[in-house]
Amino acid sequence: MSKDDEQPALAGSIPEHAPTSYLDEEELNRFLILIRDSYQKADLANLFLEQNCQEPTVNVAAIANLRDVLSHFATFLRNGLAPEKRKEQIINATEHLHRAILEPYELTYRDNVRHFRDLFQQYVEELLPEKDQHPFLSSAPTRHNIESRLGTLHEEAEKGRLAKGNNDCVPDWEAGILCYLRAFENLRVLTHEVEEHWYKFQEVKKVAELQEKLAEADRKIEDSERKHQQEISMAIHEIAKTHKHSTRLHYFAIAIAVILFIFTDYQFHVVDRIVALVSWLWHGIHSLFSLALTAI
């Protein structure tokens, strides 16, 4: 078994020498300072991601990078490791720490770009075609203006991405963080500007839609009232026709009654005259009969 493959001492065993006596003190201090200064930056970077992503995000890659840093440190502490292998652990740990710090800013920027593109698409499809119809949209940025600013932001973010590979160049690495922060801040300003005009446009649309609904409701009410008035007019007309017909029937009944009265009265007088005539004839016959009897 080679020295590189030696297993660490079991827990509880008593080392013959000081735990780090076999390490180069300068290299150990370099590794410890790296962890001391970089771990806090990685923590702050992940906090930045959690606070500024549109959707809740767990940075699994950062957790994996920090785990790898611990793995490299454990390997660095291994007794019997070749000096060149021990130096490689510092370089590799530096790379993982840089990624653990830079990637949260990159992920935050990408997340906000993704959400901005959805807003931008609606902005282009709905707002810009009606921009000239609304004075309050006169200051709304054009599509060309937005795309130009996005291009500048992407160039800035690309500089930050390239900084992840500069393991030994700390100024460039920290400049990469600043590139991502500038890109994110400028994107935030652009998003706020577009959202401000978009929300105003949406409010105007809502008011216009509400007014249209109210106008439609008024038209329906007017139509209903007009229909109701027509129904009332028709009812009045029918009542008038019915009244006129009833009046005619009433006059006709009166006329019939008068005719019947006249006819009945006429018949009564004729009968009376016939009765008088019969009575007169009867009296005449009776008188003649009496005279005849007397003569006998």
Secondary structure, DSSP 4 states (H G I P E B T S, - for coil): --GGGPPPPPTT---SS-TTTTS-HHHHHHHHHHHHHHHHHHHHHHHHHHHH-SS----HHHHHHHHHHHHHHHHHT-TT--HHHHHHHHHHHHHHHHHHHHHHHHHHHHHHHHHHHHHHHHIIIIIGGGGGG-GGGTTSPPHHHHHHHHHHHHHHHHHHHHGGG-SS-HHHHHHHHHHHHHHHHHHHHHHHHHHHHHHHHHHHHHHHHHHHHHHHHHHHHHHHHHHHHHHHHHHHHHHHHHHHHHHHHHHHHHHHHHHHHHHHHHHHHHHHHHHHHHHHHHHHHHHHHHHHHHH-
